[in-house]
Amino acid sequence: MAPTGQRRSSYSRRAQYNLFTGYIIAGVGALVGAILLALSFFQPSLFGGLRGAAHDSISPATQSAATVRTGGKGLWDSISGYYRAGSMNAELKREMEIARIRLAEAQAVKQENVRLKGLLGLQDDVIKPVAVARLVGSTSASTRRFAYLGAGQDQGVTVGMPVRSPRGVVGRILEVGGKNSRVLLLTDSESVLPVRRAKDEVVAFAEGRGDGLLRIRLINLGINPLQPGDLFVTSGAGGYYRPGIAVAILTEKTDDGGLARLVSDPAATDFVAIEPIFEPEAAAAVDTPIEDELGD
């Protein structure tokens, strides 16, 4: 029988030497490892220098890895922080806008409370308002100047009653309904109000011009003593208005008086007080009764 093409390693001298050499190396390695293990138990400090050298050799690599890891984390934190900052800024803007709206509403409520408190402060032991109401509209397209307020016969309002704001006179009641009234404003072309200069007894008439101003006409003609800035108040003549209520401030001097602007602008007035007629008998005896104006 012919021998096979492959021969076992035991039949090869070289293979036997290699195998024997491997056993020897493995044994020597095991012996050296056992010796080193024993030394590490009995003499731990003996290999400190070797461990330090090993750590020194790999330290640059570990530092580089830590730097890369820290940088990557910092970059991620920066990116995420940027997007978080954007969303936070948007949220803060929305909150600021809401806060501005709430502040404006609070200021409006505060101003309205101040006006209401001013109207309530008009009450005294002698003269008390018949009603306090809101001006709900006014005319502006013609020379006639009327306003409307939310109080009428149900609140005790009657024709001829003065209407005023905390600043001064607005006008007087011209027509009355159940729950609303029409007011003849001082600036109406048919409105005539007896006034006097606040600092003395210079008397005049404040006539409406239909353009938002009043014409001050002196009763005693002669040298005109008026000066821009003079304040005019009600004189009490005619019986409708009690004396001493602010009416207008002179802005321009003329030969027979001057032009004046209202102290209490109806366009800037929300709430008004309706007062009783100061002297009903005197008002009824006025040559031109207020009812004559209803047909205009």
Sequence and secondary structure as in RCSB ss.txt:
>XXXX:A:sequence
MAPTGQRRSSYSRRAQYNLFTGYIIAGVGALVGAILLALSFFQPSLFGGLRGAAHDSISPATQSAATVRTGGKGL
WDSISGYYRAGSMNAELKREMEIARIRLAEAQAVKQENVRLKGLLGLQDDVIKPVAVARLVGSTSASTRRFAYLG
AGQDQGVTVGMPVRSPRGVVGRILEVGGKNSRVLLLTDSESVLPVRRAKDEVVAFAEGRGDGLLRIRLINLGINP
LQPGDLFVTSGAGGYYRPGIAVAILTEKTDDGGLARLVSDPAATDFVAIEPIFEPEAAAAVDTPIEDELGD
>XXXX:A:secstr
    S   GGG HHHHHHHHHHHHHHHHHHHHHHHHHHHHHH GGGGHHHHHHHHHHHHHHHHHHHHHHHHHHHH
HHHHHHHHHHHHHHHHHHHHHHHHHHHHHHHHHHHHHHHHHHHHHTT  SS   SEEEEEEEE  SSS  EEEES
  GGGT  TT EEE SSSEEEEEEEE SS EEEEETTSTT EEEEEETTS  EEEEEE SSSEEEEEESS SS  
  TT EEEE  TTSSS TT EEEEEEEE SSEEEEEESS GGG  EEEE   S HHHHHT SS GGGGGG 
